[in-house]
């Protein structure tokens, strides 16, 4: 069965969330990740390599980050469907070791916000500091590229 691990910057992301949106939001995200990591069924579902996955307990959906996948990175995002639906968890799958690594937790830019602060929000831009950071960490962790 696969395991779920914290990336190097996960706690820094949670500190940012605490500072910007409150301790309550960070605690809910931590609880969601604990539930996800403890659910063999949910982790098994994440391994199935479907483009879009939905799972009811814990409540989330997941899909690949297309431009990262096209670049050979086995990278995806999780969108919780309940109390922390404004956030996304960016994760890598290491198929050699059946491990998931949560590399970032970000607050998604709302589509109704044409202008936003990229230090606080994320919209999957190639040159966004979060995108650069997670791909650098992917390589540093030695995860294989896919092709």
C-alpha positions, -999 to 999 in steps of 0.1 A, spaced: 0 0 0 13 35 -8 24 59 19 19 97 21 48 119 31 53 156 38 76 175 14 103 199 26 82 230 24 48 217 37 52 232 72 63 266 57 31 266 36 10 259 67 27 288 85 18 310 56 -18 298 58 -19 304 95 -6 339 91 -29 349 62 -61 329 68 -60 317 104 -51 287 125 -85 272 120 -78 268 82 -44 252 88 -58 228 114 -85 217 89 -59 211 62 -38 191 86 -69 170 96 -77 164 59 -41 153 52 -42 130 82 -74 114 71 -61 110 35 -29 94 47 -48 70 69 -72 59 42 -58 29 22 -88 32 -1 -82 68 -9 -44 63 -15 -51 33 -37 -76 54 -57 -48 80 -62 -26 53 -77 -50 44 -105 -35 70 -129 -69 82 -141 -68 118 -153 -96 128 -128 -103 110 -96 -130 116 -71 -132 100 -37 -159 103 -11 -141 97 22 -121 119 27 -140 141 2 -117 153 -26 -110 152 -62 -77 149 -79 -63 154 -113 -29 158 -131 -13 191 -136 -12 188 -174 18 210 -183 39 193 -155 28 159 -167 38 168 -203 72 178 -190 77 143 -175 67 152 -139 43 128 -122 25 157 -105 -11 161 -95 -33 183 -74 -59 175 -47 -89 197 -42 -107 190 -10 -145 193 -14 -155 206 20 -143 231 46 -109 238 29 -120 238 -7 -101 271 -14 -68 252 -11 -50 228 -33 -24 202 -23 2 196 -50 17 161 -48 41 139 -66 38 102 -70 70 81 -69 59 50 -88 92 32 -80 85 32 -43 47 37 -43 49 69 -23 30 101 -25 47 133 -14 27 165 -7 51 192 -20 29 223 -16 -3 236 -1 -16 266 -18 -46 289 -18 -62 287 -53 -68 320 -71 -105 324 -76 -116 328 -112 -135 359 -103 -103 376 -92 -86 390 -123 -57 405 -103 -42 387 -73 -12 386 -51 10 357 -63 27 355 -29 -7 344 -14 -25 327 -43 -17 301 -70 -31 294 -105 -7 267 -119 14 292 -138 47 278 -152 69 305 -137 51 309 -104 75 305 -75 54 275 -62 56 257 -96 94 262 -97 97 251 -61 78 219 -64 95 208 -96 129 215 -81 120 194 -51 107 166 -73 141 165 -89 160 168 -56 140 139 -42 151 118 -72 117 109 -85 117 93 -119 104 113 -149 76 97 -168 73 97 -205 
